[in-house]
Every structure is written in C-alpha cells, then in structure tokens.
Amino acid sequence: MPGMTPEDVYGLTGVADPRVSPDGRTVAYVVWGVDEEANTYRSAIWLRAVDGSSAPRRFTFGPKRDASPRWSPDGGTLAFTSNRDGDAAQLYVMPLAGGEARRLTSLKEDVTQLAWSPDGATIAFVARVPDKAYEEKDDKRREPRRFTRLQYKLDDVGWTADRPQHLFTARADGSAEAVQLTEGDFEDVAPAWSPDGATLAFVSARHPDWDTEPVSDIYLVDAGGGAPRRLTRGGGTFARVAWAPDGARLAATRYPGVFDDPKHVQIAVVDAATGDVRLLTEALDRNCEPYPPSREPVWDGDDVLFSVEDQGRTHVYRVATDGSSAPTLVVGGERIVGGFDLAGGSLVFTASEATTLEELFTTGGDGAGGDGAGTGELRLTSVGEAFLADRELSPVERFTAISADGTEVEAWVMRPAGCEPGRAYPTLLNIHGGPFTQYGVGFFDEFQVYAGGGYAVVFCNPRGSSGYSEKWGRAIRGVGESAGCGQDTAADGPEGRCPGVEGPGWGSVDYEDCMAVIEEAARRFDFVDGERLGVIGGSYGGFMTSWIVGHTDRFKAAVSERSVNQFVSEWGSSDFGWDFKGYLGCFLHENVAPYMRMSPATYANDIRTPLLILHSENDLRCPIEQGEHLFVTLRLLKRPVEMVRFPAESHELTRGGNPVHRVRRFHIVLEWFDRCLKEATAV
C-alpha cells in the first residue's frame, strides 16, 4: 500500500471533546472531517452507549460545524455550538430524544465555553463583544483603531482590544435574550457555576496594569450580574476552573511563573472563601497542561482528574485534593490521550497512536487500579478505519542519543513507507515548536506525509521541551555568553550589564541535542542516509532550523517555517514578543545584546545550506517580516534561498489552516527536499 500523500489531508478525520451524560450511560462526542470542495472543516455531534451496547448514532446534522456538546444536569438535553445559520457559531439546545434544535443566541461573534447552571435553567458562555466601529463594513470609511493596552492582538484571532471576550448567560428555554454579565477592556474566560447556582467563577486579569504582566486570577460574579470580585491574588496565571461538589473549593490549572519561563502548569485547589492556593502536582514534576490544552480538571469525589505530558506521551492522572497522596496514573500507554470526561462512574477519553487516528475509548469505570495502559478498555468508535485501510502508515521507533555534554536525549525514528532492507533513504530531522512543547507518539500528519514521500523521519525532545522534568525545560533559559550591552541604563548591573538570567540561552544545548540525535540516527539505522540529511521545523522549530544552518553545513537542505529570525524586530511586531523576558530576564530596551545574540539572522553570513523559508502573511505570533528579514539578507549574500508566502493564513497554518493550503504546503516541502536531497544526488 502507498504511504500518506499530501492530498490525504482531505481524508483526515477524528473524534474530539467527549462528554458523558450525568448517569454515566451515554457519551456525546464530536466527529470532524475535511470538506475538500468547500476548502473547510466540518463536524457533527454523535452519541454512543458507554458500555458499547448500541451502535454510534449521529445526533446533529448541521451543514457546517456542530461542536462543544454539553449535557444538561438532568441528562435530557444537549447544548452545543453551531454555525449552521451564518458565519458565527451560536448556542443551540436539543432534546436527547431528538427534534429540532432551538437557537438561543444571535451574537456577532462565536459562542464558546458553554456551562450549564446546576438547575438546568441557564447556560453561561463566552463571546467577543466587538466595538460599534465594526458596524462599518467599508474599511476605507471605518474609524481608526485606538489602543491603550499592550495586549491588543492575538494570532489566529486578530484584533482583541476592541472586541474583548466577556461572560454571557442565556435561558435554556429561549424565553429571553442572552445577557452580558461582564464588561470592560478585559478578557474574561472559563465560566464555572457554583453548586448552588448563585455564583460564576471565571478567569480574568483586571488589575490596573494587567496587559503588561503575565498574571491572571480567578474572579467571582453573581449569576444575576454585578461587579466581579477578585478571589486569588496574582503570582501566576490561571486558565481553567471547576467547582468542587461541596462549593467550598475550586480546582484549577495554574502556571506559577511571572516572567520566569518555562514552568510546569500545576493543578491547584483554591479556597472559595479566602482565595488561598495549594498546588497538588509539584511532586509529579511534569507539565499538567498539554498543548493543545484539553479541558479543566474533572472532580471525582475529593479527587480531580487532569492531563499530563510525559516523555512524548499524554496521559490522564488523578490526585487527592487534600494532599494525602501523590498523583497516580489513570490512563497511560504509548499514545497521546486527548479529551476526557468522567460522570456517573464512567470514564471516557480520546487517543491516538502513531499509526491510528484519534478514536474514543472507555475504561469501563473510573480508571482506578491497573496499569492505566489499556487493561479493560473498550474502543467506542472506528471513524478512522476507512482512512487507514488504504494507506501504509509508519510506526515510531524510540532511541536515545548522547549529547555533547553526556546528556541522554529521547528521540524517535520512522522508516519511509515501503522501506526496503539494506537501502538508505534521505532523512529529515524535524524540530518542534514552543520550545516548551513536546513531540509525541500519536498520529502526526506531517511525519506520515514525509515518510510517504520516501523519507526517513527523525524527531526528538531536546532540552527546553516539556514532557520531562522542569529542569529539562528550563535548561535553555539565559542570555548566553557575551550578552552584556555595556549601556548605562537603570537596569544595568554594577559592570554595565543587565543581570538577565543565568543559563546558555536558545541555540545552545538544544542545538547540541538536535545534532547528537541526527548523528546517532545516521550511525544506528542503516536506512538513514547520513549524506542526505535535511532539517525542518516551525515556530521555535523554525528558529532552530535557521540557527542550525547558521552554525553547521551538515545538512544538504533546510525548511524554516513561521520562524523568529530577528528577535529585535519580533519584540514589537509579535502579539507576545515582549514576553521573552521570561527566558532572558530583561526587556529589549534594557539590554539589546542577548536579543541579537539569540537571533539566527545575526549569523546569516555563515548560512550556505539551501534554505526554503515558509511563512503565513497573517501570522501575528512570528509576523511575516521575520521571514522577509532572513530572505532579504540571504538573497543579498547570493545564497541559495527561496521564500513562499501563504495568504490568509496565521501561525496555525500546518494545524488548522485552510485545507488547500495545507496540501499545497506539503507539495512545496516535498518538492524542495526532492530537489535538494534526491535529484541533486542522483547518479
């Protein structure tokens, strides 16, 4: 059978966002797919008996995207979002027995983050509130935007300061218009009802200089409206919250760093009266919020369940909220566990492996006991079987490399589709974004397309990655060597240097780890051709690709995607460029030297490897000028460089971009490596 091709993007599908009915008998979930003709994504909500006693049943039939199924407290109704009647996703409810869906909102922007009140009468949600200036559709006549906050734009979202997110409530019977509960130039998210239905908890940053500090807190607001009350008091960032059944506590995800990156996201319990915070997962020494994030912690009695990144895998753990025991594994295995839910004694989750798409499973109980790696599990869906039947997907093989300083680095290799014994193939080193994320053992379309194109694929989690100890993630902090600027500024230390952060910085041990991995792969695996090596990465992986070709000629070709190449200009043009203080310990205006030292463009004179630069024109995380900067420099140096720009795409091109562009990107990448690694070496 053939391996995966670029056009197979149109056949991708999967299961997401499972939610169990209150009685534990039925699970609602989302099945998504790609509409090639319309160049978009579609999704619908399905139902399945948790014990597998009946076949899956499609519940919604909207022509576009139905998503976010949420059960009413009595289990008789599902709320969900849909854009079936326009561009914006609105709130709908439909009885479990079927019938017509009732639309509850008519807002100008998407409805997200649904939460039922305990009595089932009201649904809270989040939506953006655009300024009245947006009513003018002709940009040539529209009022200019005036911003006073540093955080005024967000990649893949656009302008945010003049269309902030706020909390709303809507009557579930449709008897009244939706009511906006919060207002102001703040971002309010993650609503959660108290068990008595009197209060909504949510996450926001509402202190005077919230936009210049990476801090957010849990706030409380009366269900009928009123002034929000700040419950917690800074010192980190909250993201998602869930009330305990007794109403006295909340479970939450909390990032404990303030300009102190990276840190592990922890699971915390918060006193609902005092706001006191107690972390529950420090002993685990793992990041408790995978990327992309799955959901808030889930209460089970006095325990909570949550997701964990662990050495290229994503698992589900539980921990006692009284601190009486260490976190324990609930769902493990060599896989990536995505969404999960627990209700009525039934635990369900989605998961994928390298050669399987994301499907729905149940443990048949709360997951306690066993090894958490498949014992007693029941698979509830087979949405990817047709896709897998016609394609040869490559499994992953784990190996370990020894870096320059003796550190062991975890890595994986995939053989090309149809790999013939004794034959060596051109090989691509892939580098993930972040840097505080991880490559894993789940299905990844990029790796499978490269393997299908006749390439061996190597990837790893170098220092700076998540999924390992916090020390591992923080190993690339710092300003590096010779970073003092010598400027006489108030922030300078006693010798005219900004104190910064002790450590080697980006492009140090992470570079050494990546190089050690590709050399070990070439030495260990006979199907890896050490003379035909390419390197590719996006975001931080794009940075590392640009950095690598500026520091070695080991690779015959490279693809740098959505990269940061010049940190000085990234500082002001990116939606969060100023946040690099968390790694460096200083702002750009306090010391420009480490920003220059860390910029791949600084070493452009040493780049001789043929380089393809891919960038999206609407990228706000690493703006298009980052690709332009390096392209202009290398072209003036008359080095082998090409640049491809994708219109109407953000930083998320490879993950959620328009399907046509995702397919086209694959063709461009394969054509480039074919030209440099196959045709250039053909005899």
N, C-alpha and C positions, 0 to 999 in steps of 0.2 A: 504493500500500500504506500501511497505517497505521503510525505510529511505535510505539515501545515504550510499553506501558501498565504500570501497577503490577502487574497480575496476571501479566505476563510474567516476573516473578521466579520463578514456578513452573516456567518452561521453561528457565531458565538451566542451563548445563552447561559442562564444560571438561575439560582434561587437566592433570595435575599430577604432580610428583615422578617424572620419568623416570629409569630406571636401566638401564645397558647391561650385558649379560652379559659375563663375562670374556673370551670370544673375540670380542667386538665384533659378533656376528651378530644378536642379539635385544635388543629393548628392552622392559622392563616399565614400565608406567605406570598411573596412577590416572585413571579417568573418574568424575567426580562429577555429581550432579544433585540435584533437589529433589523430595521426596515431598509433594505438596500435601495429600493426605488425612491423612497422619501428622504433618504440620507439622514435617518434619525433613529432613536431608540424607542421601543415600545415596551410596555409592561402591563400585567394584569394580576389580580389577586386570586389565589387559589385556596382551596380548603382540603384538608386531609384528616382522617381519624388518626389520632396519635398512636393507637395500637395497630394501625395498618389494616383494620378490618374492612375498610371500603376504599374504593379507588379514588385518586385525586379528582376534585371537582372544581372547574373554573367558576369563580364567583362573580367577577366583574367582566364586562365586555366593552369597556370604553375603547374608542378608536385610537387613542394616543397612549398616555401613561397614567395608569392607576397605581397608587403606591401607598405606603405607610398605613397598613391595616392596624386598627386598634379596637379592641373589644370593649363593649360597654360592660359595666360592672355585673350586670345580670346575664351576660353572655348572649343576649338576644339580638344585638345589633353590632354591625361593624361600621366604624368611621374610617374614612380613607381620603386621600387627596387625589384629584384628577384634573387634567387639563382638557377634558373631552369637549368642553364648551367654549374654548378660547385658548389664548397663549398661557395665561397664568393658571397655576394649579389651585383649585378651590377645594373647600371642605364639603364632603358628602357623607351621608349616612344611609345604610341599607339594612333592612331586617335580615337575619340569618336565613330565614325561610325563603328569601328572595323577593322579587318585585322590583319596582322602580327605585333607583337611587334618588334621594332627596338632596338637593344642593342647599347648603346653609350660608354660603358667603358669596359676595360679588366684589372682591377686592381687586386692586390694580396690580398687585404683586403676589407671588406664590405664597400659599399657606403651607407651613411646615410645623414640625414638632408638636404633634397632637397629644392631648392628655385629657382623659375623661374625669369629671368630678366623681367623687365616691357615690353620690346618689344617682348618677347617670343622667342628670338633667342638663348638664352644661359640658362643653368641650373647650378647653383652653388651647391656644395655638400661638404661633409666632408668624408675623408677616412684616415686610418692609413697608414703610409709610413714605411715599415719595412727596417731595416738595411740590407746591402748586405750580411751580415753573415747568414741571414735566407735562402739564396740560397743553403747553405749546409744542406741537409736533414738528414744527419747522425750526431746525437748529439755527437757521440764519436770523430768526426773529427771537429766539429764546434768550431769556435773561442770563447774564454770565454767572458762573458759579462762584460763590464767596465761601472760603473755608477758613476756619479758625482752629481746627483740630488737626493734629499730626496724622491721625488715622482717618483718612478721608477717601481711601480707595482700597480695593481688595481684589486680588487676582481671581478670575472666573466669576466675579460678582459685579465689578465695575465701581462706580461712584457709590459711596456709602454714607458720607456725612450729610448729604441732602436727601437721603432715603434710609433712615436708620431702622433697625429691627425693634419691634415692640410686641408686648403681650396683648392678646385679644381673648375674649370669650364669646361663645355662640350658644344659644339654646338648641339642644339636640332635637327638639320638635319643630324647629324652624319658625317659632312663633314671634321672633324679634330679630332685628338686625344685629350683626356682630358688634360688640362693644370693645373699644380700645381701652386697656387698663393702664398702660404706662406711656409716657411721652418724654420729650426732651432729646438732646443731642447725645444719646447714649445707645448702646447696643444691648438689648435685653433678650436673653435666650433661655432655653431649658426649663420651661414651666413644669412644676410638680405640685400636685394637690396634697394638702394635709389630710389625714384620715377623716377628720370631722368636716371637711369641705369648706372650712371658713377662711383658709389662707392658701395662697400660692407662693411657693418658693421659686426663685429663678436666679440666674447668674447674670451679673452686670458689672460694670465699672462706672461709678457715679461720683467718685471723689473729684475735687477740682481739676487736677492735672492727670486725669485718667488716661488721656491719649499719649502721654509721654512716658508712662510707666507700665511695664508688663504685669499688671496686677488686676485681678477681678475677684469679686466676692459673691457670696450668697445673700440675696435680699428676700424680704418677705413683703407681700402686699395683700390686703384684704381682698377676698374674692369679689366683693362688690365695688372695688376700686379704692382710691385714696393714695396717700403718699407712701412710697416704698420705704421700708426700714432695713438698714444695713445690719446683717446678722454677724458676719465674720469681719475681720479687721486686717486685711492685707497680708503681706508676706508670701504671696504666691498667686497662683491662678486656678480658679475652679472652672470646670467645664460642664459637668452633668451632675444632677442631684436626684435623690429618691428618698421619700419619707419612709421611716420605719412604721410598721403597723401600729405601734403604740403612740405615734405622734410626738415622741419626746426627742427623737434623733433624726438626722438625715445622713444617708450615705452619699459620698461624692467622690469624683475624681479630682485630684489636686496636684498641680505642678508646683513644687516648693521653691523654685528658683526665681529670683528677681535680678535680671542682668547677670545671671550665673548659670550659663548653659554649657552642656545639656545636663538635665537632672531626670531621674526617673519620675514619671507620673505615679502617684501613690493613691491607694484607696484610703479614704478618710471617713471618720464618723464625726458628725458635728452636733453639738448640743443645741437643740432647737430653742432653748431659752437664753443661754449665755453666749452662744457662738463659739465656744471652746472647740478646738480641732484636735483630734487624735489620729495619727497615721497608723494604719494597720498592717502595712505590707513592706516596711523597711527591711525586715529580715529576709525577705524574698530576694532582694537585690536584682529585680527585673523591672522593666518598664511595663506599667499596667494600663497603657492606652495604646494599642497598636495603631498603625496607620494603614488604611483609613480607620478612624475610630468606629467602634461598633455601637455601643449604647451605654446608658448609665448603669451603675451597679444594680443588681437584682436582689431584693430581700427574700430570704427563706428562713422564717423564724427570726432568730437572733443572728443569723449568718447573712453574708452577702456573697453573691457570685459576680465574677468580673473576668475580663480578658487579660492575658499576659503574653508578651513576646518572649520567646525562649529559643535561642540558638537556631534561628531560621524557621521556627515553628510558631504558631499562635495557639494557645490553649485556654481553657476555662479553669479557674480556681475558685475556691471558696475560703472565707476567713470568718472567724467569730468576731463579732463587733465589740465584745467585752475584752478582747485582747488575751483570752485564755489559751489560745492555741495559734500555732503558726499556720500560714496559708497552706492548703492542701489541693492537690490536683484533682479535678473533676472530669475533664475531657482532654485527653492528650493525644499522643500518636504522632507519626511523621506526616503532618498535614498542617494546613492553615485553617483554623476554625474562624468563621466569620461572625454572623449574627447568632444570638442565642436567646432563649427565654425559658422561664420556669414559672408554672402556675398549676394549681390543683395537683401537685405531686408529679407533674410531667416536665421533663427537661428536653428541649429540642435545640438543634443547632445546625448551621450550615457549615460545610467543609469542602475543601478541595485538596487533591494531591497533584503532583507534577503532571500526571497523565489523565486526570479526571477534572471535569468542570465542577462548579460548586453545586452540591446537592444537599438535601435536607435529611437529617438523621434524628433519632431519639434514643436516649439511653434506656427508656422504659421505666425511668424513675428519676430520683433527684440527683443521680450521678455519684452518690456516696459509695465508697468502697471500690474494690477492684483497682486496676492499674490506670484507669482513665483513658485507655488506648484502644477501645473498641469492644471490650467484653460486654456482651448482652445488648449491643446496639442493633437498631433496626433502621434500615435505609427507607425513607418515605417517598423519595422522588427519583426519577430517571430522565430528567429533562435533557441531559447531555448525551444520551446513548446514541442517538442518530448521528450527532457530530463525530463522536469517537469511532463509530463503526467504519467510517470511510477514510480514516487518517491514521498514520503511524506517528504517535507522539513519543518523545524521548524521555525516559526516566532520568532522575538525577542520581549521581554517584558522589558520595561525600569523600573528601580527602583533607589532609592537613598539610599546611606549608609552614616552614620556619623562616621568620622574618630576619632582617639583618642583625637585630639585637637579641635573637634567640626566642622571640615570642612566637607561640603557636597561633596560626590564623586558620579559621574554619573556612572551607571552600567546597565548591561542588563543580562537577563537570557533566555535560550532556553530550552524548555521541550524536553525530549527524544522522538524520533519517537514512535508512538503508546502509548503515556503516558496514564496510567490507573489512574482514580481518586482514591485517597486515598493511592496510592503506592509511596514509597520513593525510589529514584534511586541514585546510586553512581554519584558523581558530580565532574566536572573538572573545576578548576579555570585557565583560560587562561590569559597570560600576554603578551602584545605586545612588539615588538622590538623598537628600537630608542635610547633613550627613547622619543625623540621629534617626535613622530608619534601618530596616534590615531587608536583605534578600532572603527568600524562604523557599520551602519545599512544595508550595502549592502551584497550581496551574498558572503559567505566565505566558501570554500570547507571544510576547517578544522573543523569548527564548525558543519557543516551538517553531516560530517562523524562521529564525536563523538556522535552527537545526534542519528544518525542512528545505532550506536553501543550500544545504551541503556544508554547513559549518559546525565544527565542534564549538560548544559554548562553555565558557568558564566564568564563574562568578563567586563572590566571597563577601564576607562581612569584616572589612578591615577595622582597625581601631578608629573610634569615632562613631561606630554603628551602635544601634540599640540591639536588644535581644540578649545582652550579656551583662556583666557587672557594670555598675555606674562608673567605676574607674576606667573600664574599657571605653565607654562613651566619651569620657572627659579627657582622654589621652591626647587629643589634638587641640585642646584649648591653648591660648597663649599668643604672644606676639612674635615668637620665633627669635632668631638671632639678629643682632644689629638693628633693632627696631626703634631705637631712640631717635627722636627728630631734632633734639637739641634746641627746640624753640623755648623761649622764655614765656611760658603760659602758666596760668594759675594752677593748672592741673599737673604741671611737671613735678617730678621728684627732685631731690636735692642736687642731682647732677644734670638737670635739664632734660630728664627722661620721664615720660609718663609711666607710672608704675605698672599699668597693664595687668596681665595675668601670667603667672609663671607657667611655661609649657612651650612645646615646639611649634604649635600652630598648625593650620591646614597645610597640606603638602609636605609633611614630614614623615612620621611613622606610618601614616595612612598610605603614602606613596610607596614606602618600603614594603608594606604588607601586600599591596597590589602586585608589585613587581615580583615579590617572592612567590606569590600564588601562581602567576603565569609561568614562571621558570620551573616551578615544581610540576605543574601540569605537563609542560613540554618534556620534562625528564621522565615522568612516571607513566604517561599514557602514550602508547605507540600510535594512536590515531590522531594525536595532536602534533601538527607540523610546526616545530619551533622556528622555522624560517619563513612562515607565512602567518604572521600574527597581526591582528587588528585590535583596536580598543574603542569602546563606545560607552557613553554614559550621558545621562540627562540631569539637569539642575546641578546639585553638588557633584553628581557623576560626570556632568559636562565640565565643571570646573576641574575635576581630577583628570579628565581626558586632556583638556587644554594644558594642564600643568605637566602631565606626563610627557607629552610631545615637546615641551619646552625644556625637559630635563634628561631625555634619553631618545636615541634614534632606534630603539629596539623594535618598534612596531613599523610595519610597512604601510599602514593606513590608519586613520582615526576619524571618528564622527563625534563631534562635540555638540550636544543638544541643549537648548534653553539654559545655557551656562551663564555663570557670573565670571567674566573675564577681567573686569576692571572694577575693583571694589570702591574706588573713589567716586566714580560716576553712579555706581549702584546705590551708593549711600542715599542719594536724594531722589532717584528715579524709581526705585522699587517701593512696593507697598510696605515692606518692612526692612529696608536696607539699614536703617539706623539701629536695628536690634543686634547687629554684630558685636556691639559692646559686650553682650553676654559671653562671647568667645574670647574677645580681645582685652576686655577690661577697660576700654577707653572709647570715646566717641572720635569720629574723624577729625573734628575741629580741635581735639585735644592732642592728637598725635596722628599725623597722616602716614608716618613711616610704616607701621605694620600693615596698613591697608595697601600700600604699594608693594611691600614685600610679598604679600599673600596673593597678589593679582597675577594670573597667568600672562596677561599682556605685557607685564614687566620683562618677561623672558622671551618675547616674540622673536628677537634676533636669533635665538637658538632653535626655533621651530623649523624643521626641514621635512618632517613627515607629512605626506599628503593629508590635508585636513578638510573635511566636509563640515561646515557649520550649518546646523538646522535651528531655526528659531521661529516662534509664533509672533505675528505682528501685534496681537492684543495681550501679550504676556506682561502682566504687571508685577510679577514676582522677580523675574530676571528680564527686564524690558529689552525690546528689540535692539536698542543701542549697544547692548552687551555683545551681541553677535556682530553688529556692524563695526564696532571698535576693533575687534581682532581681525575681521576680514579686511578692513582698510589697511591695517598695519601690515599684514602678511602680503597683500597684493602689492603694496609699495615696495616691499622687500623682494618681490618677484618670486615668492614661494608658492608651491602647489596648493592652492586653496580655492574652494568653491563655497558659495552660500546659497541656501534655499530658505525662502520666507513663506510661511503659511498664513494666508489672510484669514481673518475672522476666527482665529484660534487663540487660546490662552496658554498658560503654563501647563494645563491639563491635556494637551493635545494627544499624547500617547495613551492616556487612560480613558478620557471621556470626550475627546474631540469628535468632530463630525466624522462618521464612518468613512466617507470618501477620502478625507484627508489622512485618516489612519492607514488606509490601504495604500494610498499614494506614497506616504512616508516609508512604508515597508519596501515598496519597489525602489525608491530612491536610495535607501540604505543598502539594499542588496546589490543594486547596480553599481554603487560606489565600491563596495568591497569586492564584488566580482571583478571589476576593472583593475583594482589595485592588487588583489591577492590571488586571483585566478588567471585572468588574461595576461597580466604583466609577467607572470612566471611560467606561462605555457611554453612548452618546447615546440 
